[in-house]
Every structure is written in C-alpha cells, then in structure tokens.
Amino acid sequence: MSGANPVTSVIIITVLMVGLVSSAMGQNGSQAGASRRATSRVATNYPELAQRMGLQGMVKLEAGVRPNGSVKSARVIGGNPVLGEAASTAVGKWK
C-alpha cells in the first residue's frame, strides 16, 4: 500500500433493547483498554417495527474507532437485524 492508515481500534459493543427504553454499554475485556470508554453516546431509537412486533433483545456490534475517538464503522455481529440496524446507527455517532 502506498499510504499508511491511522491506527484503528476495534471495540465490541453490546446493546440491550427492551420495550420503549434502550440502553447501550461499551465493553472491552482487556486491561489495556480499560481506560477507553465512550465519552459521548447517542441513545438508540427503538424501531417502530420492533415496537409493533414486540421485539426486544441484545445486539452485538463491532466498531472501528479512529484515533480521535470518532467511530469509523459499526457492523452487527449478533442479534436481531431490525434492532441491529438501529443500534449500529446510534453507535456510529458515539465518541
């Protein structure tokens, strides 16, 4: 490759969506990453379709984080796809 890319961290994020209330928590199992925490979180919007269907559950995301703390990418790696899309959109706005 001709240009060097800045170092990107990958964080696994689990998002719990229950009823009309959603909660999001970043988790990192390593001691080195223990001080790495989200400084700005955007709440997940509970999708209307999920409300009508009575869907609730956990979604697991993988997020790439730029050195400045902004989220480069977020993708669903587990959970309901309807909930996953909403969670991925919200996590994409975290710092």
N, CA and C of each residue as an Amber inpcrd file, in Angstrom:
protein
   285
   0.8310000  -1.1820000   0.0000000   0.0000000   0.0000000   0.0000000
   0.8720000   1.2400000   0.0000000   0.3930000   2.2740000  -0.6520000
   1.2100000   3.4710000  -0.7610000   1.1150000   4.3910000   0.4480000
  -0.0480000   4.5000000   1.0890000  -0.1990000   5.3990000   2.2380000
  -0.4830000   4.6210000   3.5020000   0.0190000   5.1300000   4.6050000
  -0.2180000   4.4610000   5.8850000  -1.5400000   4.9330000   6.4650000
  -2.3410000   3.9930000   6.9470000  -3.6140000   4.3310000   7.5850000
  -3.3900000   4.5690000   9.0620000  -4.1360000   5.5220000   9.6600000
  -4.0150000   5.7110000  11.1070000  -4.4930000   4.4540000  11.8270000
  -3.9710000   4.2330000  13.0080000  -4.3350000   3.0670000  13.7890000
  -5.8100000   3.1510000  14.1600000  -6.5190000   2.0510000  13.9930000
  -7.9290000   1.9980000  14.3150000  -8.1460000   0.9300000  15.3590000
  -8.8660000   1.2580000  16.4250000  -9.2100000   0.2880000  17.4580000
 -10.5230000  -0.3660000  17.0930000 -10.6780000  -1.6190000  17.4830000
 -11.9300000  -2.3170000  17.2780000 -12.4960000  -2.6530000  18.6420000
 -13.7390000  -2.2770000  18.8520000 -14.4030000  -2.4820000  20.1300000
 -15.6720000  -3.2790000  19.8830000 -15.9260000  -4.2610000  20.7250000
 -17.1780000  -4.9920000  20.6550000 -18.1490000  -4.3150000  21.6090000
 -19.3030000  -3.9540000  21.1020000 -20.3060000  -3.2410000  21.8790000
 -21.5750000  -4.0770000  21.9200000 -22.1220000  -4.2310000  23.0960000
 -23.3820000  -4.9380000  23.2460000 -24.4580000  -3.9280000  23.5970000
 -25.5360000  -3.9550000  22.8480000 -26.6310000  -3.0200000  23.0610000
 -27.8610000  -3.8180000  23.4630000 -28.4920000  -3.4270000  24.5510000
 -29.6960000  -4.0840000  25.0410000 -30.8910000  -3.2000000  24.7150000
 -31.8730000  -3.7760000  24.0420000 -33.0690000  -3.0160000  23.6940000
 -34.2760000  -3.7430000  24.2800000 -34.9810000  -3.0900000  25.1870000
 -36.1310000  -3.6730000  25.8390000 -37.2590000  -2.6490000  25.8480000
 -38.4320000  -3.0560000  25.4070000 -39.5920000  -2.1700000  25.4100000
 -39.2950000  -0.8590000  24.7140000 -39.7510000   0.2350000  25.2820000
 -39.5220000   1.5410000  24.6900000 -38.2340000   2.1790000  25.1730000
 -37.5350000   1.4950000  26.0690000 -36.3040000   2.0300000  26.6360000
 -35.1480000   1.2150000  26.0940000 -34.0950000   1.8900000  25.6720000
 -32.9100000   1.1700000  25.2250000 -31.7160000   1.6280000  26.0380000
 -30.7770000   0.7090000  26.2100000 -29.5880000   1.0130000  26.9850000
 -28.3940000   0.5240000  26.1940000 -27.3040000   1.2840000  26.1930000
 -26.1170000   0.8840000  25.4610000 -24.9180000   0.9560000  26.3830000
 -24.0720000  -0.0780000  26.3240000 -22.8720000  -0.0980000  27.1530000
 -21.7080000  -0.6110000  26.3160000 -20.5970000   0.1040000  26.3260000
 -19.3850000  -0.3680000  25.6750000 -18.6680000  -1.3180000  26.6150000
 -18.1060000  -2.3740000  26.0570000 -17.3790000  -3.3290000  26.8760000
 -16.0560000  -3.6470000  26.2010000 -15.0240000  -3.7950000  26.9980000
 -13.7160000  -4.1900000  26.4940000 -13.0770000  -5.0510000  27.5560000
 -12.6770000  -6.2570000  27.1870000 -12.1830000  -7.2000000  28.1720000
 -10.7220000  -7.0460000  28.5520000  -9.9320000  -6.2520000  27.8250000
  -8.5080000  -6.1720000  28.1360000  -8.2210000  -5.0770000  29.1490000
  -7.1570000  -5.2850000  29.9380000  -6.7680000  -4.2640000  30.9130000
  -6.2380000  -3.0180000  30.2130000  -5.5510000  -3.1970000  29.0930000
  -5.0100000  -2.0500000  28.3690000  -6.1210000  -1.1410000  27.8770000
  -7.2840000  -1.7170000  27.5310000  -8.3970000  -0.9330000  27.0340000
  -9.3450000  -0.4920000  28.1250000  -9.0160000  -0.7780000  29.3880000
  -9.9310000  -0.4680000  30.4870000 -10.2100000   1.0230000  30.5950000
  -9.2650000   1.8860000  30.2170000  -9.4840000   3.3240000  30.3220000
 -10.1730000   3.8750000  29.0770000 -10.3620000   3.0670000  28.0640000
 -11.0160000   3.5050000  26.8340000 -12.5230000   3.3690000  27.0020000
 -13.1710000   4.4900000  27.1230000 -14.6180000   4.4980000  27.3350000
 -15.2470000   5.5350000  26.4140000 -16.4950000   5.3170000  26.0880000
 -17.2270000   6.2970000  25.2830000 -17.3970000   7.5730000  26.0890000
 -17.0730000   8.6920000  25.4770000 -17.2350000   9.9830000  26.1540000
 -18.5320000  10.6580000  25.7420000 -19.0810000  10.2450000  24.6140000
 -20.3290000  10.8130000  24.1170000 -21.1330000   9.6830000  23.4860000
 -22.3260000   9.4420000  24.0040000 -23.1730000   8.3630000  23.4870000
 -24.4860000   8.9290000  22.9690000 -24.9600000   8.3560000  21.8810000
 -26.2570000   8.7030000  21.3250000 -27.1850000   7.5400000  21.6420000
 -28.3430000   7.8410000  22.2230000 -29.2960000   6.7930000  22.5800000
 -29.8300000   6.1130000  21.3180000 -30.0680000   4.8330000  21.4340000
 -30.6170000   4.0610000  20.3290000 -32.1220000   4.3050000  20.2410000
 -32.5940000   4.6230000  19.0460000 -34.0330000   4.7690000  18.8280000
 -34.6350000   3.3820000  18.6740000 -35.6530000   3.0880000  19.4470000
 -36.3240000   1.7950000  19.3630000 -37.1560000   1.8060000  18.0800000
 -36.8400000   0.9490000  17.1010000 -37.5240000   0.9820000  15.8020000
 -39.0280000   0.7240000  15.9330000 -39.8020000   1.4480000  15.1360000
 -41.2620000   1.2950000  15.1610000 -41.6690000  -0.1460000  14.8410000
 -41.0070000  -0.7550000  13.8740000 -41.3100000  -2.1450000  13.5220000
 -41.0790000  -3.0670000  14.7130000 -39.9890000  -2.8500000  15.4270000
 -39.6860000  -3.6710000  16.6080000 -40.7470000  -3.4670000  17.6890000
 -41.2260000  -2.2410000  17.8380000 -42.2850000  -1.9620000  18.8080000
 -43.5520000  -2.7160000  18.4510000 -43.9480000  -2.6410000  17.1830000
 -45.1730000  -3.3250000  16.7400000 -45.0680000  -4.8320000  16.8910000
 -43.8700000  -5.3770000  16.6520000 -43.6710000  -6.8280000  16.7260000
 -43.3430000  -7.2910000  18.1440000 -43.1430000  -6.3470000  19.0570000
 -42.7890000  -6.7030000  20.4270000 -41.3800000  -7.2660000  20.5420000
 -40.4900000  -6.8650000  19.6120000 -39.1120000  -7.3580000  19.6250000
 -38.3090000  -6.6800000  20.7160000 -37.4890000  -7.4510000  21.3710000
 -36.5340000  -6.9200000  22.3320000 -35.3710000  -7.8930000  22.3870000
 -34.2550000  -7.4350000  22.8590000 -33.1100000  -8.3180000  22.9580000
 -31.8010000  -7.5650000  22.9160000 -30.7480000  -8.3440000  22.7970000
 -29.3980000  -7.7860000  22.7740000 -28.8600000  -7.8440000  21.3530000
 -28.0440000  -6.8510000  21.0400000 -27.3770000  -6.7850000  19.7520000
 -25.8900000  -6.6410000  20.0230000 -25.0810000  -7.4010000  19.3220000
 -23.6330000  -7.2860000  19.4700000 -23.0850000  -6.6150000  18.2100000
 -22.3010000  -5.5520000  18.4290000 -21.7100000  -4.7880000  17.3340000
 -20.1990000  -4.8140000  17.4170000 -19.5600000  -4.6630000  16.2780000
 -18.1180000  -4.4520000  16.2170000 -17.9280000  -3.0570000  15.6460000
 -17.1970000  -2.2150000  16.3530000 -16.9970000  -0.8370000  15.9110000
 -15.5200000  -0.5490000  15.7430000 -15.1780000   0.0630000  14.6260000
 -13.8240000   0.5510000  14.4020000 -13.7720000   1.9950000  14.8650000
 -12.7770000   2.3210000  15.6860000 -12.6860000   3.6530000  16.2710000
 -11.4000000   4.3270000  15.8040000 -11.5370000   5.5360000  15.2860000
 -10.3760000   6.3110000  14.8360000  -9.5810000   6.8100000  16.0410000
  -8.3180000   7.1930000  15.8380000  -7.5070000   7.7230000  16.9400000
  -8.1280000   8.9330000  17.6490000  -8.9390000   9.7250000  16.9290000
  -9.5640000  10.8950000  17.5510000 -10.8240000  10.5240000  18.3450000
 -11.1910000   9.2530000  18.3390000 -12.3360000   8.7870000  19.1200000
 -13.6340000   8.6590000  18.3550000 -13.6930000   9.1470000  17.1290000
 -14.9220000   9.0010000  16.3530000 -15.0240000   7.5760000  15.8070000
 -16.2340000   7.1320000  15.5820000 -16.4650000   5.7770000  15.0970000
 -16.3200000   5.7580000  13.5800000 -15.4300000   4.9140000  13.1030000
 -15.1700000   4.7860000  11.6720000 -16.2150000   3.8850000  11.0200000
 -16.5370000   2.7920000  11.7010000 -17.5120000   1.8420000  11.1630000
 -18.1380000   1.0640000  12.3120000 -19.3530000   0.6170000  12.0960000
 -20.0350000  -0.2270000  13.0730000 -20.8260000  -1.2670000  12.2940000
 -20.6590000  -2.5250000  12.6710000 -21.4070000  -3.5790000  11.9860000
 -21.9760000  -4.5540000  13.0020000 -23.1240000  -5.0860000  12.6750000
 -23.8210000  -6.0330000  13.5450000 -23.1500000  -7.3930000  13.4070000
 -22.7870000  -7.9920000  14.5450000 -22.2100000  -9.3390000  14.5160000
 -23.0740000 -10.3360000  15.2780000 -24.2010000  -9.8640000  15.8270000
 -25.1180000 -10.7700000  16.5010000 -26.3810000 -10.0620000  16.9290000
 -27.4680000 -10.7960000  16.9410000 -28.7350000 -10.2400000  17.3880000
 -29.7090000 -10.0350000  16.2440000 -30.8800000  -9.5370000  16.5700000
 -31.9330000  -9.3180000  15.5980000 -31.5490000  -8.2000000  14.6290000
 -31.6770000  -8.4390000  13.3130000 -31.2890000  -7.4220000  12.3320000
 -32.0820000  -6.1140000  12.4370000 -33.3560000  -6.1800000  12.8220000
 -34.1620000  -4.9620000  12.9620000 -33.5830000  -4.0950000  14.0790000
 -33.2440000  -4.7150000  15.2060000 -32.6500000  -3.9860000  16.3180000
 -31.2130000  -3.5820000  15.9960000 -30.5190000  -4.4400000  15.2680000
 -29.1180000  -4.2030000  14.9360000 -28.9040000  -2.9620000  14.1020000
 -29.7840000  -2.7180000  13.1650000 -29.6470000  -1.5310000  12.3150000
 -29.7480000  -0.2520000  13.1510000 -30.7110000  -0.2090000  14.0550000
 -30.8840000   0.9720000  14.9160000 -29.6880000   1.1460000  15.8460000
 -29.2010000   0.0470000  16.3980000 -28.0530000   0.1060000  17.3060000
 -26.8000000   0.5680000  16.5680000 -26.5920000   0.0470000  15.3690000
 -25.4220000   0.4140000  14.5660000 -25.4430000   1.8970000  14.2010000
 -26.6120000   2.4150000  13.8630000 -26.7520000   3.8370000  13.5400000
 -26.3930000   4.7000000  14.7420000 -26.8920000   4.3230000  15.9170000
 -26.6170000   5.1090000  17.1200000 -25.1360000   5.0480000  17.5000000
 -24.5480000   3.8680000  17.4860000 -23.1380000   3.7080000  17.8630000
 -22.2330000   4.4530000  16.8880000 -22.6360000   4.5480000  15.6490000
 -21.8620000   5.2930000  14.6510000 -21.6860000   6.7600000  15.0090000
 -22.5290000   7.2670000  15.9120000 -22.4620000   8.6750000  16.3190000
 -21.7480000   8.8660000  17.6580000 -21.2660000   7.7780000  18.2590000
 -20.5740000   7.8500000  19.5480000 -19.1830000   8.4420000  19.3790000
 -18.6260000   8.8900000  20.4740000 -17.2100000   9.3150000  20.5570000
 -16.6110000   8.6270000  21.7530000
